[in-house]
Amino acid sequence: MAKAANVTKYDAGGTGDNIIPDGFIKSVEKVWIDTYTFSSSATIGVGTVVDIAKVPAGKKVVDITVWGLSASQISATSTNAVSIGARYGATATTNATQFLGATTLGTVTFDNIALKARSGIGVEVTSATHTIFLHFTGANPSITGGTITTIVKYT
């Protein structure tokens, strides 16, 4: 029988608390739910950044989900793209693709199929609060208004 990494550690002995890092088992999940509403006739400029959550130091990011604009709200071109990144503390240090590399939307929107973080899950926020953000790149897609809903979970 195959076992995941933390199950293997747990089965090797101990209570689990002393062999699996805090935040991965027996943890209380915190959820940051937020929305950002674009005004009508706006343009998402190349490099537009929308801050979606603040995660305190010492916490681990366990999930990021983004529900967004429909095809009737955003112009669909092959170069519309979005990534999920983080800004570390009060500094300008950022990683625009920490949780999701630039994903080309093309004619696909994310109103019925959510964008999900694909990397960086389980990363611990060290030293200072991290700001999680969406980073839009591409061909200045125009929008007719609409709301992006985000859910960031951490332990």
C-alpha positions in Angstrom: 0.0 0.0 0.0 1.3 3.4 -0.9 1.4 6.2 1.7 1.7 9.9 1.5 4.8 11.5 3.1 3.1 12.6 6.4 1.2 9.3 6.8 4.6 7.5 6.5 6.1 9.8 9.2 3.1 9.3 11.5 3.2 5.5 11.1 6.9 5.5 11.9 6.1 6.3 15.5 5.4 9.2 17.9 2.2 11.2 18.1 2.6 13.0 14.8 3.0 16.4 16.5 6.7 15.9 17.1 7.5 14.5 13.7 5.4 16.5 11.3 5.9 20.2 11.2 3.2 22.4 12.8 0.6 23.6 10.4 0.4 20.3 8.4 -1.8 18.2 10.7 -4.1 19.0 13.6 -4.3 22.6 12.5 -7.1 25.2 12.5 -7.5 26.6 9.0 -8.0 30.3 8.6 -9.8 31.6 5.5 -9.5 35.1 3.9 -12.4 35.7 1.5 -12.3 38.9 -0.5 -13.7 40.5 -3.6 -12.5 43.1 -6.1 -15.0 44.8 -8.4 -13.8 46.3 -11.6 -15.7 49.4 -12.8 -17.4 49.3 -16.1 -15.4 50.1 -19.2 -12.1 49.6 -17.4 -8.9 48.2 -18.8 -6.7 45.7 -17.0 -3.4 47.1 -17.9 -0.3 45.0 -18.5 1.2 44.5 -15.1 -2.0 45.3 -13.1 -1.7 44.0 -9.5 -4.7 43.4 -7.3 -3.9 42.5 -3.6 -6.2 39.7 -2.4 -5.0 38.7 1.1 -2.6 39.2 3.9 -1.1 36.1 5.5 0.7 36.6 8.9 4.2 35.5 9.6 4.5 31.9 10.8 1.5 30.7 8.8 1.5 28.2 5.9 -0.5 28.9 2.8 -2.6 25.8 2.0 -4.9 26.9 -0.8 -5.7 29.8 -3.1 -8.8 29.9 -5.3 -9.9 32.7 -7.7 -13.3 33.0 -9.3 -13.5 35.7 -11.9 -14.8 37.4 -14.9 -17.0 35.8 -17.5 -16.6 35.9 -21.3 -19.2 38.7 -21.4 -17.2 40.8 -19.0 -13.6 40.5 -20.3 -12.4 40.7 -23.9 -10.9 37.3 -24.9 -7.6 37.4 -26.6 -4.9 34.8 -26.8 -2.6 36.9 -24.6 -4.7 37.6 -21.6 -2.8 36.0 -18.6 -2.9 36.1 -14.8 -0.5 34.8 -12.1 -0.8 34.5 -8.3 2.2 35.9 -6.4 3.4 37.2 -3.1 5.0 40.4 -1.8 7.2 39.8 1.3 6.7 42.2 4.3 7.0 45.9 3.8 9.7 45.5 1.1 9.3 45.6 -2.6 10.5 42.1 -2.9 8.0 40.1 -4.8 7.5 36.8 -6.6 4.8 37.3 -9.1 4.5 33.6 -9.9 5.0 32.0 -6.4 1.6 30.2 -6.4 0.6 30.2 -10.1 2.8 30.9 -13.1 1.4 33.2 -15.7 -1.6 31.3 -17.1 -2.8 32.4 -20.5 -6.6 32.7 -20.4 -7.1 33.1 -24.2 -10.7 32.6 -24.8 -11.1 30.8 -21.5 -12.4 32.8 -18.5 -12.5 31.8 -14.9 -16.0 32.4 -13.8 -17.1 28.7 -14.0 -13.7 27.1 -13.6 -11.6 28.6 -10.8 -8.0 29.4 -11.0 -6.1 27.5 -8.3 -2.6 27.8 -6.8 -0.4 25.1 -8.4 2.8 25.7 -6.6 4.0 27.1 -3.2 1.3 25.2 -1.3 2.6 24.6 2.2 5.1 27.4 2.1 5.7 29.1 5.4 5.4 32.8 5.6 8.6 33.9 7.3 9.6 37.1 9.1 6.7 39.3 8.1 3.2 39.4 6.8 3.0 38.4 3.1 0.6 40.0 0.7 -0.9 37.6 -1.8 -1.8 39.2 -5.2 -3.1 38.6 -8.7 -0.8 39.9 -11.4 -2.4 40.5 -14.8 -0.2 40.4 -18.0 -1.1 40.4 -21.6 -2.8 42.6 -24.1 -4.7 45.2 -22.0 -8.0 43.3 -22.0 -11.0 45.6 -21.7 -13.8 44.7 -19.2 -17.3 45.7 -18.9 -17.3 45.5 -15.1 -17.4 42.4 -12.9 -16.2 41.0 -9.7 -13.3 38.7 -8.8 -13.8 36.6 -5.7 -10.8 35.2 -3.9 -10.3 32.6 -1.2 -6.9 32.2 0.5 -6.6 29.5 3.2 -3.7 29.2 5.6 -2.9 27.3 8.9 
